[in-house]
Amino acid sequence: MSDSKISRRGFLEKSTAITAGAAAATTLATPAVLAQSPVTIKMQTSWPASDIWMDFARQYIERVEKMSGGRLKFELLPAGAVVGAFQVLDGVNDGVIDAAHTVPVYWYGKHKAASLFGTGPVFGGSATTMLAWFHQGGGKDLYRELTQDIMGLNVVGFYGFPMPAQPFGWFKKPVTTTAELQGFKYRTVGLAADLMQNLGLSVAQLPGGEIVPAMERGVIDAFEFNNPSSDLRFGSQDVAKHYTLSSYHQASESFEFLFNKDVFDDLDDDLKAILEYGVEAASTANTALALDNYSADLQKLQTEHGVTVHRTSKEILDAQLQAWDKIIPTLEADEFMKRVLDSQRQWVERVVYYELMNSADLTLAYEHYFPGKLKL
């Protein structure tokens, strides 16, 4: 009995020593883990500090920081903080900034194909259709070929948030015919500039923060940006009172999340995955925030600021499609752009057939439950 007790005591003493030693080792190891600094990513957007799209960018970084357990941190900067709104691609490529929250049409001047990944003809597809093309229909590989093989850029990019079709824009008086558009000095960007010039407008390509000042100075006399919330925050309602919704000039666009390739490649694989798939998480959050704010701010423009909302006339919409018909062959003279357009056509022909055949008539249902509100 005595030997048994001694053996048990010896076992417990040894166990206690081992446990204490393990605890000490853990204590010694813990500071080394905690001492690892998070990777800080300097991300600049193409948006003014007050724009709702800064809120969309925050939704992304909040999700990434939480999913990374604090191993990734962001310094989020507005347009102009380091580089201009249209220069973020250069900034990321050169390593002046680590990342950008932007749209590809802003670097359309470097290669017109950039606009096909945001604001092309899209052949009847919606932004959701074309974001699906990017992820599932070959767009991602074509984008990588453009940025890395053709242009030799040191960037990695991801796409998220299928934007609602952009309004035709802001006018000082109603416009319903193509004749009324002749000679307008109009702000838009990318291939939409080619489209509007084909319709007889004179186009200025300006960042969002410069639009209203240009309108006030008479540099332009009509414009579009993207959505009711951004337009409201820009002060569009102070320089024009006629807001025309629905257009084919930018029926599809998504945010581009750009990263310097060296910075991205240097990260652990799980952090790379968080940056990539965090875009998909933010895409859902951005969509919900957009539908809430865009619809509420459209009402506010009407009820609080005396803005009259119109829907683009069928004559102008038809003219836009005919203008795309003239522009597409000139784009297809470039071998790469023809491959992109062929890929999009094949995708849209199959996918949108399903979408249109399968979708219910939303107008019919809306008018059934909310009669008299729509004026189409």
C-alpha positions as CSV (number, residue, x, y, z in Angstrom):
1,M,0.0,0.0,0.0
2,S,2.8,2.4,0.9
3,D,4.6,1.6,-2.3
4,S,1.5,2.2,-4.2
5,K,1.0,5.6,-2.6
6,I,4.6,6.5,-3.3
7,S,4.2,5.6,-6.9
8,R,1.0,7.5,-7.3
9,R,2.6,10.5,-5.6
10,G,5.6,10.3,-7.9
11,F,3.3,10.1,-10.9
12,L,1.4,13.1,-9.8
13,E,4.6,15.1,-9.1
14,K,5.9,14.2,-12.6
15,S,2.6,15.1,-14.2
16,T,2.5,18.4,-12.4
17,A,6.1,19.1,-13.5
18,I,5.2,18.3,-17.1
19,T,2.0,20.4,-17.0
20,A,3.9,23.3,-15.5
21,G,6.6,22.9,-18.1
22,A,4.1,22.9,-20.9
23,A,2.4,26.0,-19.5
24,A,5.7,27.7,-19.2
25,A,6.5,26.8,-22.8
26,T,3.1,28.1,-23.9
27,T,3.7,31.3,-21.9
28,L,7.0,31.8,-23.6
29,A,5.6,31.0,-27.0
30,T,2.6,33.3,-26.8
31,P,4.4,36.6,-26.9
32,A,6.1,35.6,-30.1
33,V,2.7,34.9,-31.7
34,L,1.2,38.1,-30.4
35,A,4.2,40.1,-31.6
36,Q,3.5,39.3,-35.2
37,S,2.3,42.6,-36.7
38,P,-0.7,42.5,-39.1
39,V,-0.1,43.2,-42.7
40,T,-1.4,46.7,-43.5
41,I,-2.8,47.3,-47.0
42,K,-3.0,50.8,-48.2
43,M,-6.1,50.9,-50.4
44,Q,-7.2,54.1,-52.3
45,T,-10.5,54.4,-53.9
46,S,-11.6,56.4,-57.0
47,W,-14.4,58.1,-54.9
48,P,-14.7,61.3,-52.9
49,A,-14.7,60.8,-49.2
50,S,-18.4,61.6,-49.0
51,D,-19.6,59.2,-51.7
52,I,-21.6,56.1,-50.7
53,W,-19.1,54.0,-52.6
54,M,-16.7,54.7,-49.8
55,D,-19.2,52.9,-47.6
56,F,-19.2,50.0,-50.0
57,A,-15.4,49.8,-49.8
58,R,-15.6,49.8,-46.0
59,Q,-18.0,46.8,-46.1
60,Y,-15.3,45.0,-47.9
61,I,-12.4,45.8,-45.6
62,E,-14.5,45.2,-42.5
63,R,-15.2,41.6,-43.7
64,V,-11.7,40.9,-44.7
65,E,-10.3,42.2,-41.4
66,K,-12.7,40.0,-39.4
67,M,-12.1,36.9,-41.5
68,S,-8.4,37.3,-41.2
69,G,-8.5,37.4,-37.4
70,G,-6.8,40.8,-37.5
71,R,-3.8,39.5,-39.6
72,L,-4.9,42.0,-42.4
73,K,-5.5,45.6,-41.8
74,F,-6.5,48.3,-44.3
75,E,-5.7,52.0,-44.6
76,L,-8.6,53.2,-46.7
77,L,-8.1,56.5,-48.6
78,P,-10.4,58.6,-50.9
79,A,-9.6,59.7,-54.4
80,G,-6.7,62.1,-54.6
81,A,-5.1,61.1,-51.3
82,V,-2.1,59.6,-53.1
83,V,-3.0,59.5,-56.8
84,G,-5.9,60.8,-58.9
85,A,-9.2,59.0,-59.2
86,F,-8.3,57.8,-62.8
87,Q,-4.7,57.0,-61.8
88,V,-5.3,54.2,-59.3
89,L,-4.2,51.4,-61.7
90,D,-0.9,53.1,-62.2
91,G,-0.6,53.6,-58.4
92,V,-1.2,49.9,-57.7
93,N,1.0,48.7,-60.6
94,D,3.9,51.0,-59.4
95,G,3.5,50.0,-55.8
96,V,2.7,53.6,-54.7
97,I,-0.5,52.1,-53.2
98,D,-1.1,48.5,-52.4
99,A,-4.7,48.2,-53.6
100,A,-7.5,50.2,-55.2
101,H,-11.3,50.1,-55.1
102,T,-12.3,51.4,-58.6
103,V,-13.9,50.5,-61.9
104,P,-12.0,49.3,-65.0
105,V,-13.5,51.9,-67.2
106,Y,-11.3,54.4,-65.4
107,W,-8.3,53.0,-67.2
108,Y,-10.0,52.8,-70.6
109,G,-7.5,55.3,-71.9
110,K,-4.7,52.6,-71.6
111,H,-6.7,49.9,-73.5
112,K,-10.3,50.2,-74.7
113,A,-10.8,46.5,-73.7
114,A,-11.0,47.7,-70.1
115,S,-14.4,49.0,-70.8
116,L,-15.6,45.6,-71.9
117,F,-15.2,44.4,-68.3
118,G,-17.5,47.1,-67.1
119,T,-19.3,49.3,-69.6
120,G,-19.6,47.6,-72.9
121,P,-22.6,46.8,-75.2
122,V,-23.4,43.6,-73.1
123,F,-26.0,42.5,-75.8
124,G,-29.0,42.7,-73.5
125,G,-27.3,41.3,-70.4
126,S,-27.7,42.9,-66.9
127,A,-24.9,43.6,-64.5
128,T,-25.7,40.3,-62.7
129,T,-25.5,38.5,-66.0
130,M,-22.1,40.0,-66.8
131,L,-20.6,39.5,-63.4
132,A,-21.6,35.8,-63.8
133,W,-19.8,35.9,-67.1
134,F,-16.7,37.1,-65.4
135,H,-16.8,34.3,-62.8
136,Q,-18.2,31.5,-64.8
137,G,-18.1,32.3,-68.5
138,G,-14.4,32.9,-69.1
139,G,-14.2,36.6,-68.2
140,K,-11.7,36.1,-65.4
141,D,-9.2,34.4,-67.7
142,L,-9.6,37.1,-70.3
143,Y,-9.1,39.8,-67.7
144,R,-5.9,38.2,-66.5
145,E,-4.7,37.9,-70.1
146,L,-5.4,41.6,-70.7
147,T,-3.8,42.9,-67.5
148,Q,-0.8,40.6,-67.2
149,D,0.0,39.2,-70.7
150,I,-1.1,42.0,-73.0
151,M,-0.4,45.1,-70.8
152,G,2.3,43.5,-68.6
153,L,0.8,45.0,-65.4
154,N,1.9,44.0,-62.0
155,V,-1.7,43.7,-60.6
156,V,-4.2,41.1,-59.5
157,G,-7.9,42.0,-59.8
158,F,-11.3,40.7,-58.6
159,Y,-14.8,41.8,-59.4
160,G,-17.9,42.3,-57.2
161,F,-21.2,44.1,-56.8
162,P,-23.4,44.0,-60.0
163,M,-24.5,47.6,-60.2
164,P,-28.0,48.5,-61.3
165,A,-28.1,49.9,-64.8
166,Q,-26.9,53.5,-64.7
167,P,-29.3,56.5,-65.4
168,F,-29.1,58.3,-68.7
169,G,-28.5,61.3,-66.5
170,W,-29.2,64.8,-65.4
171,F,-30.5,67.5,-67.7
172,K,-31.7,71.0,-67.3
173,K,-34.9,70.3,-69.3
174,P,-36.6,67.1,-70.4
175,V,-35.1,65.3,-73.4
176,T,-37.2,62.7,-75.3
177,T,-35.8,62.7,-78.9
178,T,-32.3,62.2,-80.4
179,A,-32.6,65.6,-82.1
180,E,-32.8,67.3,-78.7
181,L,-29.5,65.7,-77.7
182,Q,-27.4,67.3,-80.5
183,G,-24.5,69.4,-79.3
184,F,-25.0,68.6,-75.6
185,K,-21.7,68.8,-73.6
186,Y,-22.1,65.6,-71.6
187,R,-20.1,63.8,-69.0
188,T,-19.6,60.0,-69.1
189,V,-16.6,57.6,-69.3
190,G,-15.2,54.7,-71.3
191,L,-17.0,53.2,-74.3
192,A,-20.1,55.1,-73.2
193,A,-18.2,58.2,-74.4
194,D,-17.9,56.6,-77.9
195,L,-21.6,55.8,-77.8
196,M,-22.7,59.3,-76.8
197,Q,-20.5,60.9,-79.4
198,N,-22.1,58.7,-82.0
199,L,-25.5,60.1,-80.9
200,G,-24.2,63.7,-81.5
201,L,-23.1,64.7,-78.0
202,S,-19.8,66.3,-77.1
203,V,-18.2,64.2,-74.3
204,A,-16.0,65.1,-71.3
205,Q,-14.6,62.2,-69.2
206,L,-14.4,63.4,-65.6
207,P,-14.0,61.8,-62.2
208,G,-17.1,61.9,-60.0
209,G,-15.9,64.7,-57.7
210,E,-15.4,67.1,-60.7
211,I,-18.8,66.7,-62.3
212,V,-20.9,69.3,-60.4
213,P,-18.2,72.0,-60.5
214,A,-17.9,71.4,-64.3
215,M,-21.6,71.8,-64.6
216,E,-21.6,75.0,-62.6
217,R,-18.8,76.5,-64.8
218,G,-20.6,75.5,-68.0
219,V,-17.9,73.0,-69.0
220,I,-20.8,70.5,-69.4
221,D,-24.5,70.9,-69.5
222,A,-25.6,67.3,-68.9
223,F,-24.1,64.3,-67.2
224,E,-24.4,60.9,-65.7
225,F,-22.4,59.3,-62.9
226,N,-24.0,56.1,-61.6
227,N,-26.9,56.2,-59.0
228,P,-29.3,58.3,-57.0
229,S,-27.2,58.2,-53.7
230,S,-23.9,59.3,-55.3
231,D,-25.7,61.9,-57.4
232,L,-27.5,63.3,-54.3
233,R,-24.3,63.5,-52.3
234,F,-22.5,65.2,-55.2
235,G,-25.2,67.9,-55.2
236,S,-26.5,67.0,-58.7
237,Q,-29.9,68.3,-57.7
238,D,-28.5,71.8,-57.3
239,V,-27.4,72.1,-60.9
240,A,-30.2,70.2,-62.8
241,K,-33.8,69.2,-62.0
242,H,-34.6,66.5,-64.6
243,Y,-33.2,63.0,-63.8
244,T,-33.7,60.4,-66.5
245,L,-33.4,56.7,-65.6
246,S,-32.8,53.7,-67.8
247,S,-30.1,53.5,-70.5
248,Y,-27.9,51.1,-72.5
249,H,-24.8,53.3,-72.2
250,Q,-23.7,51.5,-69.0
251,A,-26.1,48.7,-68.4
252,S,-23.5,46.7,-66.7
253,E,-20.7,47.5,-64.3
254,S,-19.0,46.0,-61.2
255,F,-16.4,47.2,-58.8
256,E,-12.8,46.3,-59.5
257,F,-10.7,45.3,-56.4
258,L,-7.1,45.8,-57.5
259,F,-4.0,44.6,-55.7
260,N,-0.3,45.0,-56.4
261,K,0.8,41.5,-57.5
262,D,4.0,41.5,-55.4
263,V,2.0,42.4,-52.3
264,F,-0.7,39.8,-53.0
265,D,1.8,37.0,-53.9
266,D,3.8,37.6,-50.7
267,L,0.7,36.8,-48.5
268,D,-0.1,33.4,-47.0
269,D,-2.4,31.3,-49.1
270,D,-5.3,31.7,-46.6
271,L,-5.0,35.5,-46.6
272,K,-5.0,35.5,-50.4
273,A,-8.2,33.5,-50.3
274,I,-9.7,35.9,-47.8
275,L,-8.9,38.9,-50.1
276,E,-10.4,37.2,-53.1
277,Y,-13.5,35.6,-51.6
278,G,-14.1,38.7,-49.4
279,V,-15.1,40.4,-52.6
280,E,-18.0,37.9,-53.0
281,A,-19.1,38.6,-49.4
282,A,-19.0,42.3,-49.9
283,S,-20.8,41.9,-53.2
284,T,-23.9,40.7,-51.4
285,A,-23.6,43.4,-48.7
286,N,-23.0,46.1,-51.3
287,T,-26.2,45.0,-53.2
288,A,-28.4,45.2,-50.1
289,L,-26.9,48.6,-49.1
290,A,-27.4,49.9,-52.7
291,L,-31.0,48.9,-53.1
292,D,-31.9,50.4,-49.7
293,N,-30.1,53.7,-50.2
294,Y,-30.6,54.2,-54.0
295,S,-34.4,53.8,-53.7
296,A,-34.6,56.0,-50.6
297,D,-32.5,58.7,-52.1
298,L,-34.5,58.7,-55.3
299,Q,-37.6,59.5,-53.3
300,K,-35.6,62.2,-51.4
301,L,-34.6,63.8,-54.7
302,Q,-38.2,64.0,-55.7
303,T,-39.9,65.0,-52.4
304,E,-37.2,67.2,-50.9
305,H,-35.3,68.7,-53.8
306,G,-38.0,69.2,-56.5
307,V,-36.4,66.8,-59.0
308,T,-38.6,65.3,-61.8
309,V,-37.8,61.7,-62.6
310,H,-38.2,60.5,-66.1
311,R,-37.7,57.3,-68.0
312,T,-35.5,57.4,-71.1
313,S,-37.7,57.4,-74.3
314,K,-37.9,54.4,-76.6
315,E,-36.5,56.5,-79.4
316,I,-33.3,57.3,-77.5
317,L,-32.9,53.7,-76.3
318,D,-33.3,52.4,-79.8
319,A,-30.7,55.0,-81.0
320,Q,-28.3,53.8,-78.4
321,L,-28.6,50.2,-79.6
322,Q,-28.0,51.3,-83.2
323,A,-25.0,53.3,-82.0
324,W,-23.6,50.2,-80.4
325,D,-24.1,48.4,-83.7
326,K,-21.8,50.9,-85.4
327,I,-19.2,50.8,-82.6
328,I,-18.8,47.0,-82.2
329,P,-17.2,46.3,-85.6
330,T,-14.5,49.0,-84.9
331,L,-13.8,47.3,-81.5
332,E,-13.6,43.9,-83.1
333,A,-10.8,45.1,-85.4
334,D,-8.7,44.3,-82.3
335,E,-8.2,40.5,-82.0
336,F,-8.4,40.4,-78.2
337,M,-11.5,42.6,-78.0
338,K,-13.2,40.4,-80.6
339,R,-12.5,37.4,-78.5
340,V,-14.0,39.1,-75.4
341,L,-17.1,40.3,-77.3
342,D,-17.6,36.8,-78.8
343,S,-17.3,35.3,-75.4
344,Q,-19.9,37.8,-74.0
345,R,-22.3,37.2,-76.9
346,Q,-22.2,33.4,-76.5
347,W,-22.8,33.8,-72.7
348,V,-25.6,36.3,-73.0
349,E,-27.4,34.5,-75.8
350,R,-27.7,31.4,-73.6
351,V,-28.1,32.9,-70.2
352,V,-30.4,35.8,-70.9
353,Y,-32.7,33.5,-72.9
354,Y,-33.2,31.6,-69.7
355,E,-33.5,34.7,-67.6
356,L,-36.1,36.3,-69.8
357,M,-38.1,33.2,-70.4
358,N,-38.1,32.3,-66.7
359,S,-38.6,35.7,-65.0
360,A,-42.1,36.9,-64.1
361,D,-43.3,40.2,-65.4
362,L,-42.3,42.5,-62.5
363,T,-44.0,45.5,-63.9
364,L,-47.4,43.6,-64.0
365,A,-47.0,42.5,-60.4
366,Y,-45.8,45.9,-59.1
367,E,-48.8,47.7,-60.8
368,H,-51.1,45.1,-59.3
369,Y,-50.0,45.8,-55.8
370,F,-49.1,49.5,-56.1
371,P,-51.4,50.8,-58.9
372,G,-50.8,54.2,-60.4
373,K,-47.3,54.8,-59.2
374,L,-45.3,53.8,-62.3
375,K,-45.3,56.2,-65.3
376,L,-43.5,54.2,-67.9
